[in-house]
Amino acid sequence: MSTPLLVQALAALSAPALAGATALGLRVRRERAGAATDRERSHARIAELEERCAELERTASCDPLTGVWNYRHLQLTLDREIERARRAEHTEQADGPRPLAVLMLEIAGFDAVIAEHGRARANAILRDLAQRLAMEIRRADTLGRYSGEEFLVLLPDTGAEGAVQVAERLVWSVRRHLLLDWSSGVREPRPARGNGLTAAVGIAVLPEDGTHAAVLLRAADTALAEARTAGGDCWRIAPRPGRPAAGGPGQGGGTGGSEPPAPAPEGPSAAEGDRSEKPGSLSGCTGGDQLAQPAAAHTPAAVAVSRDVLS
């Protein structure tokens, strides 16, 4: 067979093969493009699901009324902090667990607020006050709504002295917090004796008052009952043999004064550190009354990354 005929025969035979190869290449290209699109959709869907899961986690840990941590989150955080304190006893060769203070705070006076303004506005006042209290503690601390008008504060690496400072500050903040004003006229001056709200605080400290969550909560509740019996607007430390539980007049219990609490006692323990230099701590008010301004938003969603929220 001559060369031209051979070339023609090969061309005729290869034409279907070339067409098939071209079609196969186009099909593979389309499949790759489709796979890339599917991957992009999958990544977008995964990101959306992760965002929804994070939102659900925040919702599950946030009290819907006050915007602070809820009972569930408090329990989880308390268990975690107790375990961390116990673990430090072995890893740091310490004489005992690292201190952990538990403050149980109850606000009184909301019945009069409900009677005057209604429950809806009273709830708004409670939320605003809870946000204010959340700004009075460190980022490492945790404040949440325990029940009703009761709040629980967890203070890692804080002993009795530091817990008393925080309790004094919180009692003063409740008494002097500027309530929401719905009037359109000139704001009335702040009452000389406070806003009608008072706080009673019970204090328990690990390990002195117990090394288990239930024991610490029971000790803090007992101290709170003593503060409530004393008339409120004060704090009490869980009673123990040889230690007074006083926190009343002349003993730093915050019973009706209009001045901010005194500076921290000198010589705090090394575990407590210097609370006055940490964000949201007990630094004294200088100049004007800082509590005269509405509290800024301070919700678990905003502090979930920087705060460890039972963040």
Backbone torsions as a table, in degrees:
resi	resn	phi	psi	omega
1	MET	NA	136.1	-177.2
2	SER	-72.5	161.2	-177.0
3	THR	-61.6	-45.4	179.3
4	PRO	-59.3	-41.4	179.5
5	LEU	-66.0	-37.1	178.7
6	LEU	-63.7	-41.9	-180.0
7	VAL	-64.4	-42.1	179.3
8	GLN	-64.1	-40.3	179.4
9	ALA	-64.2	-42.9	179.1
10	LEU	-65.0	-38.4	178.6
11	ALA	-64.3	-41.3	179.9
12	ALA	-65.7	-38.5	180.0
13	LEU	-73.2	-34.4	-176.0
14	SER	-81.9	-17.4	-178.6
15	ALA	-58.9	-47.7	177.6
16	PRO	-62.6	-36.8	179.7
17	ALA	-65.2	-41.6	178.5
18	LEU	-64.2	-40.9	179.3
19	ALA	-64.0	-41.4	178.0
20	GLY	-64.8	-41.3	179.2
21	ALA	-64.1	-40.3	178.4
22	THR	-63.1	-45.4	179.1
23	ALA	-62.4	-40.0	178.9
24	LEU	-64.4	-41.5	178.2
25	GLY	-62.4	-41.3	178.2
26	LEU	-64.9	-38.7	-179.9
27	ARG	-65.8	-43.5	178.3
28	VAL	-61.9	-40.2	179.8
29	ARG	-64.0	-42.7	178.8
30	ARG	-64.4	-39.5	179.2
31	GLU	-65.1	-38.8	177.7
32	ARG	-65.6	-41.8	177.7
33	ALA	-63.1	-41.2	177.9
34	GLY	-65.1	-39.3	178.3
35	ALA	-65.0	-39.9	177.8
36	ALA	-63.5	-41.7	177.8
37	THR	-63.9	-40.9	178.4
38	ASP	-63.7	-39.5	178.5
39	ARG	-64.2	-42.3	178.4
40	GLU	-62.7	-42.2	177.5
41	ARG	-64.3	-39.7	179.4
42	SER	-64.2	-44.4	178.7
43	HIS	-62.4	-41.5	178.1
44	ALA	-64.4	-39.7	179.2
45	ARG	-66.6	-41.6	178.8
46	ILE	-62.8	-43.8	178.4
47	ALA	-61.8	-39.6	178.6
48	GLU	-65.5	-41.9	179.2
49	LEU	-65.9	-39.9	177.7
50	GLU	-62.7	-40.5	178.6
51	GLU	-64.5	-41.2	178.1
52	ARG	-66.0	-38.8	178.4
53	CYS	-64.2	-42.1	177.9
54	ALA	-62.5	-40.2	179.5
55	GLU	-66.7	-40.6	177.5
56	LEU	-64.9	-38.4	178.5
57	GLU	-64.0	-43.0	177.2
58	ARG	-63.9	-42.0	-179.9
59	THR	-64.3	-39.0	-179.5
60	ALA	-68.7	-21.5	-178.0
61	SER	-104.2	-1.8	-173.3
62	CYS	-110.0	135.1	175.2
63	ASP	-75.4	122.1	-173.7
64	PRO	-67.1	-23.9	-177.4
65	LEU	-82.7	-48.0	-173.4
66	THR	-98.5	-19.5	-178.7
67	GLY	82.1	1.9	175.7
68	VAL	-98.7	-178.4	-178.0
69	TRP	-64.1	151.4	-178.3
70	ASN	-99.4	-177.8	-175.4
71	TYR	-60.7	-42.7	-179.1
72	ARG	-59.7	-46.5	-179.2
73	HIS	-66.6	-36.4	178.0
74	LEU	-61.8	-43.7	179.9
75	GLN	-63.0	-44.5	180.0
76	LEU	-64.8	-42.4	-179.2
77	THR	-67.4	-39.9	178.4
78	LEU	-62.3	-45.1	178.0
79	ASP	-61.0	-42.0	-179.1
80	ARG	-66.1	-41.7	-179.0
81	GLU	-68.5	-36.6	177.2
82	ILE	-64.8	-43.2	178.3
83	GLU	-64.2	-39.3	178.1
84	ARG	-64.9	-39.8	178.7
85	ALA	-65.3	-39.7	178.5
86	ARG	-67.6	-41.3	-178.7
87	ARG	-63.9	-35.2	179.3
88	ALA	-63.7	-27.1	179.3
89	GLU	-62.6	-33.3	-178.0
90	HIS	-91.8	-39.0	-176.5
91	THR	-76.6	-29.8	-177.5
92	GLU	-102.9	5.4	179.3
93	GLN	53.5	41.3	-178.7
94	ALA	-85.8	165.9	179.4
95	ASP	-71.6	-22.4	-179.7
96	GLY	-164.0	-179.7	179.1
97	PRO	-61.6	155.1	175.1
98	ARG	-67.0	146.1	-175.5
99	PRO	-68.3	149.5	175.9
100	LEU	-145.4	120.0	-179.3
101	ALA	-99.6	139.7	177.3
102	VAL	-121.4	121.8	179.6
103	LEU	-113.4	126.5	174.7
104	MET	-109.3	117.1	-173.1
105	LEU	-115.6	132.5	177.8
106	GLU	-123.3	129.6	-179.6
107	ILE	-98.9	130.0	179.2
108	ALA	-115.0	151.3	177.9
109	GLY	112.1	0.9	-177.5
110	PHE	-76.4	-18.5	177.0
111	ASP	-62.1	-40.1	178.0
112	ALA	-68.4	-35.8	178.7
113	VAL	-65.8	-42.9	178.7
114	ILE	-63.5	-42.5	-179.4
115	ALA	-64.2	-33.0	-176.6
116	GLU	-87.9	-40.5	-172.2
117	HIS	-111.8	-13.8	-175.3
118	GLY	94.5	162.0	-175.6
119	ARG	-69.2	-34.9	-178.4
120	ALA	-62.3	-46.9	179.5
121	ARG	-71.1	-33.9	175.9
122	ALA	-62.7	-38.7	176.4
123	ASN	-64.1	-38.8	177.4
124	ALA	-64.2	-39.3	177.9
125	ILE	-65.3	-42.1	178.7
126	LEU	-62.0	-40.8	178.8
127	ARG	-64.9	-44.9	-179.6
128	ASP	-62.3	-40.8	179.5
129	LEU	-67.7	-39.0	178.0
130	ALA	-63.0	-39.5	177.2
131	GLN	-64.4	-37.9	177.3
132	ARG	-63.9	-44.7	179.3
133	LEU	-62.7	-36.3	179.2
134	ALA	-64.5	-23.5	179.4
135	MET	-85.2	-7.2	-176.8
136	GLU	-95.2	6.5	179.8
137	ILE	-124.0	168.6	-179.8
138	ARG	-73.0	165.5	176.7
139	ARG	-65.5	-31.1	-179.7
140	ALA	-76.5	-13.9	-180.0
141	ASP	-85.4	167.0	-177.9
142	THR	-132.4	129.7	174.4
143	LEU	-124.2	132.5	180.0
144	GLY	-148.0	164.1	178.7
145	ARG	-84.0	120.9	-177.1
146	TYR	-86.3	-47.8	175.1
147	SER	-175.2	140.6	176.8
148	GLY	53.2	-119.9	175.6
149	GLU	-100.2	23.4	177.7
150	GLU	-102.4	139.0	179.4
151	PHE	-128.3	151.4	178.3
152	LEU	-119.1	134.8	-179.9
153	VAL	-121.5	127.9	178.1
154	LEU	-110.3	126.3	-175.4
155	LEU	-122.1	92.6	178.7
156	PRO	-65.3	150.3	176.8
157	ASP	55.2	36.2	-178.7
158	THR	-130.9	126.0	177.6
159	GLY	-91.6	-163.0	-175.2
160	ALA	-65.0	-40.5	-177.7
161	GLU	-63.1	-47.4	178.8
162	GLY	-65.2	-37.0	179.1
163	ALA	-65.0	-37.3	177.3
164	VAL	-64.2	-39.2	177.7
165	GLN	-61.2	-45.5	-179.8
166	VAL	-65.2	-43.2	179.2
167	ALA	-60.5	-43.2	178.3
168	GLU	-59.9	-42.9	-178.6
169	ARG	-66.2	-43.5	-178.5
170	LEU	-66.7	-41.2	178.0
171	VAL	-60.6	-44.0	179.8
172	TRP	-65.8	-38.7	-178.3
173	SER	-65.6	-40.6	178.6
174	VAL	-64.2	-44.4	-177.4
175	ARG	-65.0	-35.8	-172.8
176	ARG	-105.3	3.7	-178.4
177	HIS	-66.0	135.0	-179.9
178	LEU	-80.1	114.8	-178.1
179	LEU	-69.8	157.5	179.0
180	LEU	-61.9	141.6	-178.7
181	ASP	-120.6	116.2	-178.6
182	TRP	-94.9	1.4	-178.9
183	SER	-76.2	152.5	-179.4
184	SER	-94.4	-6.9	-178.4
185	GLY	-89.8	-159.0	179.9
186	VAL	-72.1	136.7	-178.8
187	ARG	-67.6	133.9	178.0
188	GLU	-71.1	149.8	179.2
189	PRO	-63.7	153.2	-180.0
190	ARG	-65.0	132.5	177.7
191	PRO	-58.0	143.4	-176.4
192	ALA	-65.5	-29.8	-176.5
193	ARG	-102.0	18.8	176.7
194	GLY	102.8	-165.2	-173.1
195	ASN	-105.4	6.8	-178.2
196	GLY	92.1	-8.5	178.2
197	LEU	-101.3	143.5	176.6
198	THR	-135.2	159.5	-179.9
199	ALA	-127.7	140.6	171.6
200	ALA	-116.4	134.7	-174.6
201	VAL	-126.5	131.8	172.1
202	GLY	-109.7	136.2	-173.6
203	ILE	-118.4	132.9	171.6
204	ALA	-134.2	145.5	-175.0
205	VAL	-129.8	134.0	172.2
206	LEU	-86.5	134.9	7.3
207	PRO	-97.6	-2.9	-172.8
208	GLU	-59.3	-39.9	-175.7
209	ASP	-99.7	7.9	178.7
210	GLY	137.5	160.0	179.6
211	THR	-122.5	16.4	178.8
212	HIS	-128.4	148.4	-175.3
213	ALA	-58.0	-46.6	-177.5
214	ALA	-63.7	-37.9	-179.7
215	VAL	-68.4	-42.7	179.2
216	LEU	-64.1	-43.2	179.5
217	LEU	-64.9	-38.1	178.3
218	ARG	-66.2	-39.5	178.3
219	ALA	-65.6	-42.3	178.5
220	ALA	-65.5	-37.4	179.0
221	ASP	-67.2	-37.3	176.7
222	THR	-63.8	-43.6	177.9
223	ALA	-65.0	-37.0	177.7
224	LEU	-64.1	-39.7	178.3
225	ALA	-62.0	-37.4	177.7
226	GLU	-67.4	-41.1	178.0
227	ALA	-65.2	-37.3	178.1
228	ARG	-66.9	-40.5	178.3
229	THR	-64.7	-31.8	179.3
230	ALA	-74.3	-2.1	178.5
231	GLY	107.0	0.6	-179.6
232	GLY	75.7	-173.7	-177.7
233	ASP	57.1	37.5	-179.5
234	CYS	-160.4	174.5	176.6
235	TRP	-123.6	158.7	175.0
236	ARG	-140.3	142.2	174.7
237	ILE	-93.7	144.2	179.6
238	ALA	-53.7	127.0	-175.8
239	PRO	-67.6	139.3	174.0
240	ARG	-142.3	155.4	179.1
241	PRO	-57.6	127.1	177.5
242	GLY	85.6	2.8	179.3
243	ARG	-130.8	123.1	177.1
244	PRO	-70.5	150.5	179.1
245	ALA	-104.4	18.5	-172.3
246	ALA	-71.6	148.4	172.7
247	GLY	-158.1	45.8	-173.5
248	GLY	-114.6	-152.5	-176.0
249	PRO	-57.6	131.5	178.2
250	GLY	76.4	1.4	-179.2
251	GLN	-127.0	20.5	175.5
252	GLY	78.9	23.7	-177.2
253	GLY	-90.8	-4.6	177.1
254	GLY	68.3	70.7	-175.7
255	THR	-115.1	67.9	169.0
256	GLY	102.4	-4.8	178.8
257	GLY	-69.2	156.4	-179.8
258	SER	-102.5	0.0	179.6
259	GLU	-93.3	152.8	177.1
260	PRO	-64.4	158.3	-178.6
261	PRO	-60.9	154.9	-178.8
262	ALA	-66.9	159.1	178.6
263	PRO	-60.1	164.9	-178.1
264	ALA	-61.8	144.9	176.4
265	PRO	-59.6	150.9	-179.4
266	GLU	-73.0	150.9	174.8
267	GLY	70.5	50.8	176.4
268	PRO	-68.2	160.6	-179.2
269	SER	-66.5	157.5	-177.3
270	ALA	-64.4	-33.0	-179.1
271	ALA	-66.9	-32.6	-178.9
272	GLU	-75.9	-31.1	-176.5
273	GLY	69.5	-162.8	179.1
274	ASP	-104.5	98.9	-176.2
275	ARG	-66.0	-26.8	-173.9
276	SER	-69.1	-14.7	-178.4
277	GLU	-102.3	6.2	-176.9
278	LYS	-105.7	148.5	-176.5
279	PRO	-56.5	135.6	176.5
280	GLY	71.0	21.9	-175.2
281	SER	-94.8	-159.8	-171.4
282	LEU	-90.8	31.7	176.4
283	SER	-61.5	133.5	-175.6
284	GLY	-66.4	151.0	177.7
285	CYS	-71.8	128.0	176.7
286	THR	-116.3	146.6	-179.1
287	GLY	76.8	-131.6	-178.2
288	GLY	-74.6	176.6	179.6
289	ASP	-78.4	106.2	-176.4
290	GLN	-66.7	-22.8	-178.5
291	LEU	-80.5	-0.4	179.1
292	ALA	-75.9	-12.2	179.9
293	GLN	-97.9	147.5	178.9
294	PRO	-59.7	148.2	-179.1
295	ALA	-72.1	139.8	176.2
296	ALA	-77.5	159.8	-179.2
297	ALA	-62.2	133.4	-177.1
298	HIS	-148.9	73.3	-171.5
299	THR	-104.2	161.6	176.4
300	PRO	-56.5	-33.8	-179.7
301	ALA	-64.0	-29.7	-177.9
302	ALA	-84.3	-21.9	-175.1
303	VAL	-118.2	10.8	-175.9
304	ALA	-63.5	-32.4	-177.8
305	VAL	-77.5	-44.2	-174.8
306	SER	-86.1	-10.1	-174.9
307	ARG	-119.5	135.6	178.5
308	ASP	-76.0	NA	NA
309	VAL	NA	NA	NA
310	LEU	NA	NA	NA
311	SER	NA	NA	NA
